[in-house]
């Protein structure tokens, strides 16, 4: 085995050929733009009291600020709110229940809901209807509430 390294001297390197792009001789017609209708659509204005509207979403946020005193979850995620309706005139109606008819806040909770919903900008008057049918059960809770309570 030889430990010799041979060295070769190079005086120049041949340049590789350059890529050439020739102009297309054929013209192509533009295909129909399927996004054209989508891009020219005007956004639909949601009614303020409809789901997705500013007043409706404000009512939902107000409900999410009210917590059940016995369970550390807001009443909306707890599933105590069955329906929210907001009219064009700004009248908000909330259909809700409580975990049990013997709930210690059965007398004060509907009043607090009415007060909070009534304070949402765009709501002129608020009404809370406390119903017991269908009865509340843990299946009505959101996944966030179940996660908070260790049920998931």
C-alpha beads as a LAMMPS data file, in Angstrom:
LAMMPS data file: protein, C-alpha beads

152 atoms
151 bonds

1 atom types
1 bond types

-500.0 500.0 xlo xhi
-500.0 500.0 ylo yhi
-500.0 500.0 zlo zhi

Masses

1 110.0

Atoms # bond

1 1 1 0.000 0.000 0.000
2 1 1 1.292 3.359 -0.929
3 1 1 0.798 6.514 1.132
4 1 1 1.417 8.731 -1.835
5 1 1 -1.180 11.156 -3.105
6 1 1 -1.049 12.085 -6.717
7 1 1 -1.875 15.664 -7.660
8 1 1 -3.087 16.674 -11.075
9 1 1 -2.838 20.275 -12.164
10 1 1 -5.747 21.751 -14.103
11 1 1 -5.331 24.838 -16.223
12 1 1 -8.980 25.399 -17.152
13 1 1 -12.479 24.026 -16.766
14 1 1 -14.860 23.703 -19.648
15 1 1 -18.111 25.663 -19.154
16 1 1 -21.268 23.497 -19.127
17 1 1 -23.842 24.330 -21.801
18 1 1 -26.441 26.957 -20.830
19 1 1 -30.126 26.156 -20.674
20 1 1 -32.122 27.732 -23.436
21 1 1 -35.813 28.632 -23.269
22 1 1 -37.491 29.174 -26.532
23 1 1 -40.552 31.383 -26.824
24 1 1 -43.802 29.494 -27.229
25 1 1 -45.171 29.777 -30.712
26 1 1 -48.633 28.585 -29.682
27 1 1 -50.998 30.746 -27.607
28 1 1 -53.373 29.218 -25.127
29 1 1 -56.816 30.545 -24.287
30 1 1 -57.426 31.085 -20.571
31 1 1 -59.696 28.502 -19.031
32 1 1 -62.847 29.616 -17.185
33 1 1 -61.939 31.004 -13.790
34 1 1 -63.960 29.047 -11.265
35 1 1 -63.053 31.456 -8.488
36 1 1 -64.402 34.452 -10.368
37 1 1 -67.912 34.221 -8.894
38 1 1 -66.570 33.559 -5.426
39 1 1 -64.211 36.528 -5.510
40 1 1 -66.856 38.962 -6.752
41 1 1 -69.439 37.959 -4.121
42 1 1 -70.357 40.623 -1.614
43 1 1 -70.295 39.558 2.047
44 1 1 -73.721 38.873 3.464
45 1 1 -74.620 41.192 6.289
46 1 1 -75.869 39.208 9.256
47 1 1 -78.864 40.601 11.066
48 1 1 -77.700 41.851 14.457
49 1 1 -80.055 39.490 16.299
50 1 1 -79.367 36.419 14.164
51 1 1 -76.735 33.846 15.065
52 1 1 -73.452 35.355 13.958
53 1 1 -74.810 38.885 14.356
54 1 1 -73.167 41.329 16.751
55 1 1 -76.040 41.558 19.251
56 1 1 -76.625 37.795 19.312
57 1 1 -72.926 37.080 19.846
58 1 1 -72.838 39.773 22.559
59 1 1 -75.671 37.983 24.376
60 1 1 -73.795 34.672 24.146
61 1 1 -70.631 36.293 25.542
62 1 1 -72.650 37.795 28.401
63 1 1 -74.060 34.335 29.189
64 1 1 -70.546 32.880 29.197
65 1 1 -69.619 35.376 31.940
66 1 1 -72.190 33.914 34.354
67 1 1 -70.918 30.965 36.385
68 1 1 -72.838 28.363 38.313
69 1 1 -71.870 28.847 41.983
70 1 1 -71.585 25.113 42.657
71 1 1 -69.859 24.059 39.420
72 1 1 -66.911 26.131 38.148
73 1 1 -68.278 26.327 34.579
74 1 1 -70.273 29.087 32.871
75 1 1 -73.989 28.465 32.371
76 1 1 -73.728 28.463 28.577
77 1 1 -71.099 25.703 28.412
78 1 1 -72.880 23.882 31.217
79 1 1 -75.841 23.506 28.839
80 1 1 -78.329 25.463 30.925
81 1 1 -79.193 27.769 28.011
82 1 1 -81.639 26.085 25.659
83 1 1 -82.342 28.956 23.255
84 1 1 -81.496 32.609 22.588
85 1 1 -83.622 34.796 20.330
86 1 1 -83.050 38.468 19.561
87 1 1 -85.652 40.416 17.583
88 1 1 -84.953 43.264 15.181
89 1 1 -86.272 45.650 17.843
90 1 1 -83.620 44.434 20.296
91 1 1 -85.847 42.269 22.503
92 1 1 -83.829 39.295 23.775
93 1 1 -85.513 36.109 24.990
94 1 1 -83.455 33.446 26.764
95 1 1 -84.861 29.967 27.433
96 1 1 -82.913 28.324 30.227
97 1 1 -83.059 25.694 32.912
98 1 1 -81.145 24.902 36.076
99 1 1 -79.356 21.714 37.065
100 1 1 -82.209 20.849 39.470
101 1 1 -85.443 22.545 40.563
102 1 1 -83.992 22.642 44.093
103 1 1 -80.909 24.566 42.927
104 1 1 -79.949 27.152 45.586
105 1 1 -79.781 29.897 42.936
106 1 1 -83.179 29.070 41.405
107 1 1 -84.561 32.425 42.520
108 1 1 -81.547 34.623 41.741
109 1 1 -80.035 33.076 38.572
110 1 1 -82.827 34.063 36.109
111 1 1 -82.677 37.636 37.430
112 1 1 -78.906 37.766 36.955
113 1 1 -79.244 36.392 33.408
114 1 1 -81.904 38.996 32.605
115 1 1 -79.727 41.792 34.017
116 1 1 -76.593 40.714 32.127
117 1 1 -78.379 40.118 28.823
118 1 1 -80.190 43.447 29.163
119 1 1 -76.850 45.244 29.501
120 1 1 -75.561 44.015 26.117
121 1 1 -75.314 46.909 23.621
122 1 1 -78.196 46.643 21.153
123 1 1 -80.529 44.840 23.560
124 1 1 -83.457 47.032 24.545
125 1 1 -85.217 44.554 26.811
126 1 1 -84.474 41.075 28.072
127 1 1 -86.762 38.246 29.084
128 1 1 -85.751 34.963 30.709
129 1 1 -88.023 31.936 30.587
130 1 1 -87.098 29.253 33.106
131 1 1 -88.202 25.833 31.869
132 1 1 -87.868 22.332 33.298
133 1 1 -88.761 20.230 30.291
134 1 1 -86.552 18.768 28.967
135 1 1 -84.665 18.393 32.231
136 1 1 -80.974 19.222 32.296
137 1 1 -78.490 16.353 32.226
138 1 1 -74.675 16.268 31.903
139 1 1 -74.938 15.282 28.219
140 1 1 -75.968 18.891 27.472
141 1 1 -72.549 20.213 28.556
142 1 1 -70.050 21.378 25.950
143 1 1 -66.780 19.512 25.512
144 1 1 -64.971 22.455 27.155
145 1 1 -67.142 22.088 30.265
146 1 1 -66.625 18.322 30.373
147 1 1 -62.880 18.819 30.052
148 1 1 -62.902 21.423 32.853
149 1 1 -64.741 18.994 35.117
150 1 1 -62.525 16.011 34.201
151 1 1 -65.313 14.161 32.415
152 1 1 -63.391 13.702 29.145

Bonds

1 1 1 2
2 1 2 3
3 1 3 4
4 1 4 5
5 1 5 6
6 1 6 7
7 1 7 8
8 1 8 9
9 1 9 10
10 1 10 11
11 1 11 12
12 1 12 13
13 1 13 14
14 1 14 15
15 1 15 16
16 1 16 17
17 1 17 18
18 1 18 19
19 1 19 20
20 1 20 21
21 1 21 22
22 1 22 23
23 1 23 24
24 1 24 25
25 1 25 26
26 1 26 27
27 1 27 28
28 1 28 29
29 1 29 30
30 1 30 31
31 1 31 32
32 1 32 33
33 1 33 34
34 1 34 35
35 1 35 36
36 1 36 37
37 1 37 38
38 1 38 39
39 1 39 40
40 1 40 41
41 1 41 42
42 1 42 43
43 1 43 44
44 1 44 45
45 1 45 46
46 1 46 47
47 1 47 48
48 1 48 49
49 1 49 50
50 1 50 51
51 1 51 52
52 1 52 53
53 1 53 54
54 1 54 55
55 1 55 56
56 1 56 57
57 1 57 58
58 1 58 59
59 1 59 60
60 1 60 61
61 1 61 62
62 1 62 63
63 1 63 64
64 1 64 65
65 1 65 66
66 1 66 67
67 1 67 68
68 1 68 69
69 1 69 70
70 1 70 71
71 1 71 72
72 1 72 73
73 1 73 74
74 1 74 75
75 1 75 76
76 1 76 77
77 1 77 78
78 1 78 79
79 1 79 80
80 1 80 81
81 1 81 82
82 1 82 83
83 1 83 84
84 1 84 85
85 1 85 86
86 1 86 87
87 1 87 88
88 1 88 89
89 1 89 90
90 1 90 91
91 1 91 92
92 1 92 93
93 1 93 94
94 1 94 95
95 1 95 96
96 1 96 97
97 1 97 98
98 1 98 99
99 1 99 100
100 1 100 101
101 1 101 102
102 1 102 103
103 1 103 104
104 1 104 105
105 1 105 106
106 1 106 107
107 1 107 108
108 1 108 109
109 1 109 110
110 1 110 111
111 1 111 112
112 1 112 113
113 1 113 114
114 1 114 115
115 1 115 116
116 1 116 117
117 1 117 118
118 1 118 119
119 1 119 120
120 1 120 121
121 1 121 122
122 1 122 123
123 1 123 124
124 1 124 125
125 1 125 126
126 1 126 127
127 1 127 128
128 1 128 129
129 1 129 130
130 1 130 131
131 1 131 132
132 1 132 133
133 1 133 134
134 1 134 135
135 1 135 136
136 1 136 137
137 1 137 138
138 1 138 139
139 1 139 140
140 1 140 141
141 1 141 142
142 1 142 143
143 1 143 144
144 1 144 145
145 1 145 146
146 1 146 147
147 1 147 148
148 1 148 149
149 1 149 150
150 1 150 151
151 1 151 152
